[in-house]
């Protein structure tokens, strides 16, 4: 159960400034590269330049979480499904886990997808996070596969 009473006030916004994008990179580096040992060259890719990045920040500007939305031609190329976008790189710093921030970020990314005409959202969940996404209405599809040495499964939700 999320404990939102222990979460500082957080704003979730689209990261557009260099400072916001630096926070996005910092959160992803901390969670994926440092905690989960994802090789840095796999964490950052060419899709970062064309994706919409959402950033959760405290009142003092500290980044607590992030996620990206791949949309348009990039999403179509990756999913093969017209009207489907991709949620990726969802990361919440340790101190903010269990507060509901991850779910809030997913909902914000879904909304950003809807604003761009999406009818479905696909994500590639680490298997340890399947229950989290199922509670948010996502359904697993296909087999488990490895990405960056971590077991994943594709999940989809109609928006």
Buried (B, 14 or more C-beta within 10 A) or exposed (E): EBEEEEBBEBEBEEBEEEEBBEBBBBBBBBBBBEEBEBEEEEBBEEBBEEBBBBBBBBEEEBBBBBBBBBBBEBBBEBBEEEBBBBBBBBBBBEEBBBBBBBBBBBEBBBBBBEEEEBEBBBBBBBEEBBEBBBEBBBEBEEEEEEEEEBEBBBBBBEB
